[in-house]
Amino acid sequence: MFTIIITLLLPLVSIGIWRQSILKNNKKSGQSVTIGKGEYVLRYLTCLLCMLVIPWILLSLTGNDGNTILRKLLESREYAVKVLCLEISMMLVYAIAELFVEEAKAGKHEKIRSVLSKITDSKAWSVFRKYIGPVAVLALTVLVVCLNFSMMSDRVLWGDEAFSANTAHKDVDGILQVLYYWDNHPPLYYYWLKLFGTLFGYKVPVFHLASLVPFVIGIVLALTVVRKHFGLLPATFFVMISGLGQACLEYNLEVRMYALAFLCVMGCFYCSYRVIADGSRKTWAGMVLWALAAAYSHYYALVAVGIMMFFTGVAVWIKYRGKTWIKGVLAIVAFFIGYAPWLYFFYAGLKNVSRGWWMTEILGLDQSLEIVMGGRDEWYRIPVGDSVSGGDPGSGFFCILRGKRRSTYAEAFCEKLV
């Protein structure tokens, strides 16, 4: 009940802030404005609606215990505090938006724009933009790469990683047989991993290196291509998120296809942007090639680039009209021709998944976010030899199985290693 009362009172704070701003502006301009009761009521109801709708939608999406928000408010003080914090935040956002509108009406935005232009034209800003900013981003990039590189010596693999390592030992035909009978993933990453194993040896740090290389290539592209076309700030965010995010720190070096698929999707996005910008044949070809590489890396990447190519074709037609839609159709046809050799395996994988897939239910938003942020349920450890193909179980190499249930095929491969 206390939470409900505070909720009903919070819009009055927003109205007070807005009224004080009105009186201040009118005093400076020498005008006298009378605020009617109807406007007070309208602003109160609008603020209350924003405070209730947005936070309560977020709470309903993140909750999965089957209880209503009202019941949890009455039974849990901790939950009531959480709701109040969200509502107060929403009230402040609404109040700031009202002040912004009033300042726009009073013509203060021109003053703000004038001040900002003076700052951007100053010598200090010019030095920061040309020298300090790029050097700081470069230093951050070196730190991020070194941080990820420092984890390469980790000799811990979990079940799916052990599966990748064992599959890379096979020849070309053997990899396809393993993927057909045991796995449901496209083959590009396994051949990529085999290439590194053949060149540098089938050791765990080498397998991590095979994932580190695509990550580093993506960072280099961010500092060059992304920075050139989108600016320094987006490039900085790309480096920070891909290099320091909790999930990225976990998957950048994982002996799986995620880093390679991410790089290919990034390359497809860049070419898609260039296609919309200039529409040259080179960028169309680049988009198709990067899309094929992504589709041969992971099926989720296949979905991503498929959507990307479709909307790129639509955007090009909207922008240029005429017969430009033909280029989009030809790009999709070229993509299907390039992916045709794998369609049989793709169909077989769909049949295997339809008979029994590990994902048997749709998770709630809170659990999904926990997985995205790198959350885990349980860990199972099985000692394995120093080399992926065998060795002394006590030499410090471990195969890790994670999740509520042990993966049958992953555990079988781990037992084979032991």
C-alpha positions as MATLAB code, in Angstrom:
seq = 'MFTIIITLLLPLVSIGIWRQSILKNNKKSGQSVTIGKGEYVLRYLTCLLCMLVIPWILLSLTGNDGNTILRKLLESREYAVKVLCLEISMMLVYAIAELFVEEAKAGKHEKIRSVLSKITDSKAWSVFRKYIGPVAVLALTVLVVCLNFSMMSDRVLWGDEAFSANTAHKDVDGILQVLYYWDNHPPLYYYWLKLFGTLFGYKVPVFHLASLVPFVIGIVLALTVVRKHFGLLPATFFVMISGLGQACLEYNLEVRMYALAFLCVMGCFYCSYRVIADGSRKTWAGMVLWALAAAYSHYYALVAVGIMMFFTGVAVWIKYRGKTWIKGVLAIVAFFIGYAPWLYFFYAGLKNVSRGWWMTEILGLDQSLEIVMGGRDEWYRIPVGDSVSGGDPGSGFFCILRGKRRSTYAEAFCEKLV';
ca = [
       0.000    0.000    0.000;
       2.857    2.363    0.814;
       4.297    1.788   -2.678;
       0.952    2.585   -4.291;
       0.660    5.839   -2.323;
       4.186    6.918   -3.313;
       3.388    6.043   -6.928;
       0.355    8.342   -6.870;
       2.384   11.161   -5.312;
       5.421   11.021   -7.624;
       3.723   12.787  -10.591;
       3.191   15.779   -8.295;
       6.988   16.106   -8.045;
       7.223   16.216  -11.827;
       4.465   18.853  -11.970;
       6.265   20.906   -9.333;
       9.504   20.864  -11.322;
       7.662   21.822  -14.508;
       5.702   24.625  -12.776;
       8.861   26.073  -11.252;
      10.490   26.108  -14.690;
       7.453   27.902  -16.185;
       7.459   30.539  -13.466;
      11.215   31.097  -13.857;
      10.975   31.557  -17.633;
       7.982   33.892  -17.309;
       9.744   35.983  -14.693;
      12.753   36.486  -16.980;
      10.574   37.381  -19.961;
       8.229   39.583  -17.942;
       5.172   37.630  -19.063;
       2.333   36.346  -16.941;
       0.829   32.974  -17.808;
      -2.079   31.326  -15.994;
      -1.967   27.533  -15.835;
      -5.404   25.936  -15.863;
      -6.526   22.983  -13.752;
      -7.048   20.909  -16.880;
      -3.380   21.185  -17.831;
      -2.325   20.114  -14.331;
      -4.609   17.071  -14.527;
      -3.423   16.171  -18.027;
       0.253   16.358  -17.056;
      -0.411   14.378  -13.865;
      -2.152   11.567  -15.770;
       0.485   11.530  -18.538;
       3.331   11.247  -16.033;
       1.472    8.574  -14.055;
       0.815    6.600  -17.224;
       4.504    6.699  -18.234;
       5.548    5.690  -14.711;
       3.213    2.711  -14.682;
       3.334    1.401  -18.241;
       7.081    1.315  -19.020;
       8.417   -0.039  -15.656;
       5.585   -2.534  -15.299;
       6.110   -3.849  -18.829;
       9.800   -4.378  -18.034;
       8.932   -6.125  -14.769;
       6.376   -8.392  -16.430;
       8.870   -9.401  -19.137;
      11.611  -10.211  -16.641;
       9.373  -12.092  -14.204;
       8.698  -15.808  -14.648;
       7.412  -16.954  -11.239;
       3.711  -16.854  -12.134;
       2.771  -14.141   -9.626;
       1.163  -10.818  -10.513;
       3.025   -7.549   -9.977;
       0.403   -6.357   -7.467;
       0.747   -9.516   -5.381;
       4.532   -9.238   -5.307;
       4.223   -5.580   -4.313;
       2.082   -6.516   -1.324;
       4.185   -9.506   -0.225;
       7.793   -8.473   -0.935;
       9.448   -5.296    0.346;
      12.486   -5.888   -1.860;
      10.272   -6.050   -4.934;
       8.445   -2.891   -3.840;
      11.763   -1.053   -3.571;
      12.699   -2.244   -7.063;
       9.401   -0.956   -8.455;
       9.803    2.396   -6.703;
      13.322    2.837   -8.103;
      12.064    2.193  -11.629;
       9.123    4.568  -11.187;
      11.294    7.334   -9.740;
      13.721    6.954  -12.646;
      10.863    7.144  -15.141;
       9.434   10.219  -13.376;
      12.798   12.003  -13.588;
      13.111   11.141  -17.289;
       9.633   12.527  -17.888;
      10.429   15.715  -15.921;
      13.646   16.254  -17.880;
      11.732   15.797  -21.133;
       9.208   18.439  -20.025;
      11.999   20.885  -19.179;
      13.596   20.225  -22.552;
      10.320   21.075  -24.306;
       9.866   24.273  -22.292;
      13.420   25.395  -23.047;
      12.791   24.772  -26.722;
       9.700   26.974  -26.531;
      11.741   29.705  -24.819;
      14.425   29.590  -27.539;
      17.205   28.394  -25.245;
      18.271   25.641  -27.641;
      19.806   28.259  -29.896;
      22.011   29.318  -27.002;
      22.984   25.699  -26.358;
      23.775   25.206  -30.033;
      25.909   28.358  -30.005;
      27.881   27.148  -26.991;
      28.429   23.725  -28.545;
      29.648   25.265  -31.791;
      32.168   27.351  -29.862;
      33.418   24.209  -28.126;
      33.738   22.217  -31.348;
      35.559   25.093  -33.051;
      38.035   25.527  -30.220;
      41.673   24.505  -30.474;
      41.401   22.213  -27.429;
      38.622   20.197  -29.064;
      40.590   19.997  -32.295;
      43.619   18.595  -30.429;
      41.426   16.099  -28.586;
      39.697   14.954  -31.773;
      42.868   14.613  -33.841;
      45.357   13.283  -31.288;
      44.112   12.492  -27.768;
      40.947   10.600  -28.815;
      42.590    8.293  -31.380;
      45.548    7.602  -29.068;
      43.183    6.752  -26.200;
      41.164    4.394  -28.420;
      44.365    2.774  -29.679;
      45.564    2.264  -26.089;
      42.176    0.755  -25.198;
      42.441   -1.558  -28.199;
      45.899   -2.753  -27.182;
      44.607   -3.385  -23.655;
      41.596   -5.334  -24.958;
      43.681   -7.493  -27.310;
      46.270   -8.192  -24.587;
      43.520   -9.094  -22.127;
      42.003  -11.629  -24.525;
      45.441  -12.890  -25.580;
      46.390  -13.513  -21.941;
      43.651  -16.162  -21.711;
      45.017  -18.184  -24.617;
      47.152  -20.338  -22.339;
      44.061  -21.615  -20.537;
      43.942  -25.410  -20.898;
      40.277  -25.744  -19.956;
      37.780  -27.026  -22.523;
      34.165  -27.948  -22.030;
      32.234  -30.621  -23.907;
      31.448  -28.838  -27.177;
      34.992  -27.462  -27.368;
      36.361  -30.977  -26.983;
      34.030  -32.027  -29.793;
      35.485  -29.284  -32.031;
      39.045  -30.290  -31.188;
      38.411  -33.953  -31.968;
      36.582  -33.148  -35.192;
      39.506  -31.032  -36.410;
      41.700  -34.170  -36.320;
      39.677  -35.756  -39.125;
      40.360  -35.415  -42.835;
      38.033  -33.488  -45.147;
      35.608  -36.375  -45.627;
      35.854  -37.402  -41.990;
      34.759  -33.924  -40.819;
      31.683  -34.110  -43.036;
      30.850  -37.563  -41.677;
      31.147  -36.337  -38.086;
      28.950  -33.328  -38.847;
      26.350  -35.524  -40.555;
      26.090  -38.178  -37.830;
      27.036  -36.259  -34.678;
      26.618  -32.534  -35.185;
      24.220  -30.067  -36.821;
      26.605  -27.188  -37.580;
      28.064  -25.955  -40.899;
      31.648  -27.019  -41.713;
      33.648  -23.803  -42.238;
      34.840  -23.425  -38.658;
      36.018  -27.036  -38.396;
      38.169  -26.625  -41.509;
      39.406  -23.311  -40.134;
      40.356  -25.082  -36.888;
      41.998  -27.924  -38.800;
      44.102  -25.375  -40.705;
      45.481  -23.953  -37.463;
      46.071  -27.426  -36.045;
      47.948  -28.479  -39.176;
      50.114  -25.353  -39.171;
      50.845  -24.962  -35.459;
      49.970  -28.288  -33.839;
      46.861  -29.751  -32.253;
      47.233  -28.119  -28.845;
      44.674  -26.199  -26.785;
      46.368  -22.762  -27.076;
      46.395  -23.205  -30.864;
      42.665  -23.908  -30.835;
      42.123  -20.731  -28.812;
      44.309  -18.897  -31.335;
      41.938  -19.975  -34.117;
      39.186  -18.028  -32.334;
      41.405  -15.128  -31.315;
      42.429  -14.342  -34.908;
      38.864  -13.505  -36.134;
      38.356  -11.386  -33.021;
      41.550   -9.402  -33.693;
      40.587   -8.969  -37.355;
      37.255   -7.533  -36.204;
      39.048   -5.104  -33.871;
      41.333   -3.974  -36.706;
      38.316   -3.444  -38.970;
      36.684   -1.395  -36.216;
      39.707    0.914  -35.988;
      39.918    1.323  -39.764;
      36.673    0.688  -41.621;
      34.146    1.405  -38.855;
      35.999    4.507  -37.716;
      36.291    5.828  -41.274;
      32.593    5.481  -42.133;
      30.854    5.781  -38.759;
      33.226    7.827  -36.593;
      35.472    7.358  -33.577;
      32.698    6.919  -31.004;
      31.011    3.886  -32.676;
      34.436    2.320  -33.201;
      35.204    2.802  -29.500;
      31.917    1.202  -28.485;
      32.616   -1.720  -30.818;
      36.025   -2.296  -29.238;
      34.666   -2.005  -25.692;
      31.661   -4.259  -26.166;
      33.347   -6.952  -28.279;
      36.519   -6.959  -26.187;
      35.337   -6.307  -22.631;
      31.761   -7.573  -22.545;
      31.294  -10.515  -20.208;
      29.813  -12.791  -22.866;
      32.398  -11.676  -25.440;
      35.283  -12.357  -23.056;
      33.937  -15.886  -22.747;
      33.222  -16.602  -26.406;
      36.089  -14.722  -28.089;
      38.470  -17.583  -27.293;
      36.015  -20.458  -27.074;
      36.935  -23.357  -29.337;
      33.715  -22.943  -31.268;
      32.575  -21.022  -34.330;
      31.191  -17.912  -32.618;
      34.113  -15.531  -33.180;
      34.388  -16.534  -36.835;
      30.626  -16.174  -37.399;
      30.647  -12.766  -35.702;
      33.440  -11.557  -37.981;
      31.587  -12.756  -41.088;
      28.339  -11.081  -40.016;
      30.284   -7.875  -39.377;
      31.823   -8.037  -42.848;
      28.400   -8.630  -44.402;
      26.981   -5.637  -42.519;
      29.769   -3.364  -43.732;
      29.282   -4.437  -47.350;
      25.528   -4.015  -46.918;
      26.114   -0.445  -45.762;
      28.362    0.214  -48.755;
      25.786   -1.305  -51.113;
      23.166    1.167  -49.882;
      25.708    4.017  -50.050;
      27.082    3.513  -53.572;
      25.766    0.200  -54.948;
      28.955   -0.822  -56.755;
      29.412   -4.385  -58.023;
      32.359   -4.880  -55.698;
      30.272   -4.193  -52.605;
      27.448   -6.442  -53.842;
      29.944   -9.262  -54.378;
      31.524   -8.625  -50.978;
      28.142   -8.794  -49.265;
      27.347  -12.149  -50.886;
      30.778  -13.629  -50.061;
      30.682  -12.502  -46.427;
      27.113  -13.784  -46.156;
      28.179  -17.199  -47.479;
      31.077  -17.322  -45.036;
      28.695  -16.500  -42.176;
      26.137  -19.081  -43.327;
      28.847  -21.755  -43.521;
      29.943  -20.841  -39.980;
      26.706  -20.974  -37.979;
      22.983  -21.260  -38.707;
      22.170  -18.275  -36.498;
      24.573  -16.281  -38.669;
      22.697  -17.640  -41.702;
      19.486  -16.124  -40.332;
      21.217  -12.808  -39.589;
      22.773  -12.371  -43.028;
      19.608  -13.578  -44.755;
      17.586  -10.823  -43.080;
      20.378   -8.356  -43.790;
      20.524   -9.164  -47.499;
      16.754   -8.978  -47.900;
      16.414   -5.561  -46.274;
      19.481   -4.303  -48.123;
      17.804   -5.135  -51.418;
      14.605   -3.402  -50.277;
      16.534   -0.311  -49.114;
      18.439   -0.077  -52.408;
      15.194   -0.273  -54.384;
      13.544    2.402  -52.207;
      16.563    4.691  -52.577;
      17.313    4.283  -56.277;
      14.038    2.865  -57.694;
      13.996    1.651  -61.292;
      15.452   -1.780  -61.950;
      17.758   -1.807  -58.922;
      15.626   -4.603  -57.425;
      17.222   -6.910  -60.002;
      20.582   -6.552  -58.244;
      19.011   -7.655  -54.969;
      17.406  -10.677  -56.604;
      20.679  -11.621  -58.311;
      22.538  -11.334  -54.996;
      20.067  -13.678  -53.293;
      20.239  -16.118  -56.229;
      24.051  -16.081  -56.082;
      23.843  -16.731  -52.350;
      21.559  -19.738  -52.850;
      23.852  -21.127  -55.558;
      26.840  -20.780  -53.224;
      24.966  -22.431  -50.352;
      23.437  -25.200  -52.488;
      26.200  -27.779  -51.748;
      25.304  -27.636  -48.057;
      21.513  -27.766  -48.397;
      21.411  -31.567  -48.066;
      23.335  -31.427  -44.783;
      21.174  -28.511  -43.682;
      18.049  -30.573  -44.307;
      19.544  -33.568  -42.480;
      20.405  -31.314  -39.549;
      16.844  -30.010  -39.417;
      15.559  -33.603  -39.284;
      17.941  -34.455  -36.440;
      16.927  -31.368  -34.515;
      13.216  -31.989  -35.058;
      13.546  -35.453  -33.483;
      15.141  -34.151  -30.329;
      16.748  -30.814  -29.523;
      18.300  -29.734  -26.262;
      16.233  -26.520  -26.208;
      12.822  -27.839  -25.185;
      11.302  -24.592  -23.845;
      11.492  -20.861  -24.416;
      13.343  -19.145  -21.587;
      12.149  -15.996  -19.872;
      13.785  -12.659  -20.587;
      15.742  -12.687  -17.316;
      17.190  -16.147  -18.020;
      17.964  -15.194  -21.617;
      19.817  -12.076  -20.461;
      21.718  -14.194  -17.934;
      22.903  -16.485  -20.739;
      23.823  -13.498  -22.940;
      25.830  -11.992  -20.072;
      27.702  -15.270  -19.551;
      25.656  -16.834  -16.745;
      26.013  -20.573  -16.118;
      24.132  -23.168  -14.123;
      26.512  -26.011  -13.226;
      29.970  -27.214  -14.210;
      31.219  -30.765  -14.592;
      34.941  -31.433  -14.789;
      36.574  -34.443  -16.388;
      40.377  -34.644  -16.426;
      41.871  -35.098  -19.887;
      45.396  -35.388  -21.226;
      47.580  -32.453  -22.276;
      47.024  -33.233  -25.956;
      43.487  -33.349  -27.262;
      44.170  -36.735  -28.823;
      45.192  -38.266  -25.503;
      47.887  -38.105  -22.852;
      48.292  -38.150  -19.101;
      45.008  -37.291  -17.357;
      46.925  -35.558  -14.597;
      48.830  -33.156  -16.819;
      46.518  -30.215  -16.258;
      44.117  -30.370  -19.215;
      40.432  -30.511  -18.315;
      37.275  -31.047  -20.311;
      34.404  -29.065  -18.802;
      30.751  -29.934  -19.259;
      28.257  -27.272  -18.291;
      24.509  -26.924  -17.951;
      21.868  -28.682  -15.896;
      22.354  -31.919  -17.855;
      25.510  -33.360  -19.297;
      25.538  -33.439  -23.061;
      25.617  -37.101  -24.123;
      27.773  -36.707  -27.225;
      30.081  -34.211  -25.490;
      30.616  -36.536  -22.552;
      31.282  -39.409  -24.924;
      34.047  -37.418  -26.604;
      35.497  -36.430  -23.239;
      35.567  -40.059  -22.155;
      37.293  -40.887  -25.427;
      39.951  -38.289  -24.611;
      40.509  -39.726  -21.156;
];
